[in-house]
Amino acid sequence: MNSSEKDSPILVLGATGKTGRRVAERLQRLGMAVRPGHRGAAIPFDWQDSAGWQAALRGVKKVYLSYQPDLAAPGAVATVAHFCRLAVDGGVQKIVLLSGRGEDEARQAEQAVARSGADWTVLRASWFMQNFSESFILDELLNGALALPPGEIPEPFIDADDIAEAAVAALTRPGHENTLYELTGPRLMTFAQAVAEVAAASGREIRYRQVPVDEYVAYLRAAQLPAEWVALLAYLFGTVLDGRNASLTDGVQRCLGRAPRDFSAYTAAAAGVWQAQ
């Protein structure tokens, strides 16, 4: 990496999210200039307001692209494609995209990034382990019971720290250009098994119950969740977690030269989050 690249800020979109926060912190520890991309940043970034994108991109050569709320959301692919065109026109040379495993819309977003003219790296990730400790699921776990649609179909949960390390490698080291890494954890687990390990780590009794998607949607509506979030969660739980992702990959090993972190390491580190206050 030459000095001009190191001095140019790296735009980290979703810099307050599960992966973006971790990416920004790691880049800063390496002495890299980071421009956080979120609504409350010094230079605000809002996916719904393209008028502010050019200011966030000014002087930027590299971007970590994490789209909120999800690449499966309506209009996400067109928005990402528009952003990439603007970014490359403004001088961006490298885009690292956080993508979702098993989502058709995410594949389309990957293609938009690959066609942008910039060097690219795609991190196609499975379900985050941190969804159990840093999302709406946490409140239910703290209450001692979690009800979700997934049943006996397993998922290869991935640690968000592994995703962040892969992103930083792609942003700062050669050899990751125009490469797709499909990122999974090292073993397949059902949601019931994951919750059992959370319970064991926390020292508390926490129950898991499978519910039909329709019942889960009714619960979300009763909780007055915005309609777009209800539709997105119904899609993710009812379609993406249908078994299409029930396999392991070597993406973390290929990218980082080591095995992915196991769910047991994650629960040991996060155990205090689930303990009674």
TARAQUI-V417528 format. One record per pair of residues at least 6 apart in sequence whose C-alpha atoms are under 6 Angstrom apart, sorted by the first residue. I is the first residue (numbers start at 1). J is the second residue. D is the distance in Angstrom with one decimal. If there is no record, write none. Layout:
i->I j->J d->D
i->I j->J d->D
This chain:
i->8 j->60 d->5.7
i->9 j->33 d->4.5
i->9 j->34 d->4.9
i->9 j->35 d->5.7
i->9 j->60 d->5.5
i->10 j->34 d->4.9
i->10 j->35 d->5.8
i->10 j->60 d->6.0
i->10 j->62 d->5.1
i->10 j->63 d->5.7
i->11 j->35 d->4.7
i->11 j->63 d->4.8
i->12 j->36 d->5.2
i->12 j->37 d->5.4
i->12 j->63 d->5.9
i->12 j->64 d->4.8
i->13 j->37 d->4.3
i->13 j->64 d->5.9
i->13 j->65 d->5.4
i->13 j->66 d->5.5
i->14 j->20 d->5.1
i->14 j->37 d->5.9
i->14 j->38 d->5.8
i->14 j->66 d->5.6
i->15 j->21 d->4.7
i->15 j->36 d->5.3
i->15 j->37 d->5.6
i->19 j->160 d->5.8
i->19 j->164 d->5.7
i->22 j->164 d->5.7
i->23 j->164 d->4.9
i->37 j->45 d->5.2
i->38 j->44 d->5.8
i->38 j->45 d->4.7
i->39 j->45 d->5.0
i->39 j->46 d->5.4
i->43 j->56 d->5.9
i->60 j->92 d->5.9
i->61 j->92 d->4.1
i->61 j->93 d->5.2
i->62 j->92 d->5.7
i->62 j->93 d->6.0
i->62 j->94 d->4.7
i->62 j->95 d->5.9
i->63 j->95 d->4.9
i->64 j->96 d->4.9
i->65 j->96 d->5.9
i->65 j->97 d->4.8
i->66 j->98 d->5.3
i->71 j->106 d->5.3
i->72 j->105 d->5.3
i->77 j->109 d->5.0
i->81 j->112 d->5.3
i->84 j->116 d->5.9
i->93 j->118 d->4.8
i->93 j->119 d->6.0
i->94 j->118 d->5.3
i->94 j->119 d->4.7
i->94 j->120 d->5.6
i->95 j->120 d->4.8
i->96 j->120 d->5.6
i->96 j->121 d->4.7
i->96 j->122 d->5.9
i->97 j->122 d->4.9
i->98 j->123 d->5.0
i->99 j->106 d->5.7
i->99 j->123 d->5.7
i->99 j->124 d->4.4
i->100 j->106 d->5.8
i->100 j->124 d->5.2
i->100 j->125 d->5.2
i->101 j->124 d->5.4
i->101 j->125 d->5.3
i->101 j->126 d->5.2
i->102 j->240 d->5.7
i->119 j->177 d->5.8
i->119 j->178 d->5.8
i->120 j->177 d->5.7
i->120 j->178 d->4.8
i->121 j->177 d->5.9
i->121 j->178 d->5.4
i->121 j->179 d->5.0
i->121 j->180 d->5.9
i->122 j->180 d->4.7
i->123 j->181 d->5.1
i->124 j->182 d->4.6
i->124 j->183 d->5.9
i->125 j->182 d->6.0
i->125 j->183 d->4.7
i->126 j->158 d->6.0
i->126 j->184 d->5.6
i->127 j->157 d->5.1
i->128 j->157 d->5.6
i->128 j->158 d->5.0
i->128 j->159 d->5.9
i->129 j->157 d->5.4
i->129 j->158 d->5.6
i->129 j->159 d->5.2
i->132 j->138 d->5.7
i->140 j->146 d->5.4
i->142 j->274 d->5.9
i->144 j->206 d->4.4
i->145 j->206 d->5.2
i->145 j->207 d->4.6
i->145 j->208 d->5.8
i->146 j->208 d->4.9
i->147 j->208 d->5.9
i->147 j->209 d->4.7
i->147 j->210 d->5.7
i->148 j->210 d->5.3
i->148 j->211 d->5.6
i->149 j->210 d->5.2
i->149 j->211 d->4.8
i->149 j->212 d->5.4
i->149 j->213 d->5.4
i->151 j->210 d->5.7
i->152 j->190 d->5.7
i->153 j->190 d->5.9
i->153 j->243 d->5.7
i->154 j->188 d->5.4
i->154 j->189 d->4.7
i->154 j->190 d->4.1
i->154 j->246 d->5.6
i->155 j->188 d->5.3
i->155 j->189 d->5.4
i->155 j->246 d->5.4
i->156 j->184 d->5.4
i->156 j->185 d->5.1
i->156 j->187 d->5.6
i->156 j->188 d->4.5
i->157 j->185 d->5.2
i->158 j->184 d->5.0
i->158 j->185 d->4.4
i->170 j->176 d->5.4
i->181 j->251 d->4.8
i->182 j->251 d->4.9
i->183 j->251 d->4.8
i->183 j->252 d->5.7
i->184 j->249 d->6.0
i->185 j->260 d->5.4
i->186 j->260 d->5.9
i->192 j->208 d->5.6
i->198 j->267 d->5.9
i->199 j->205 d->5.7
i->199 j->206 d->5.4
i->201 j->267 d->6.0
i->201 j->271 d->5.4
i->202 j->271 d->5.0
i->202 j->274 d->5.7
i->202 j->275 d->5.3
i->252 j->260 d->5.7
i->253 j->259 d->5.2
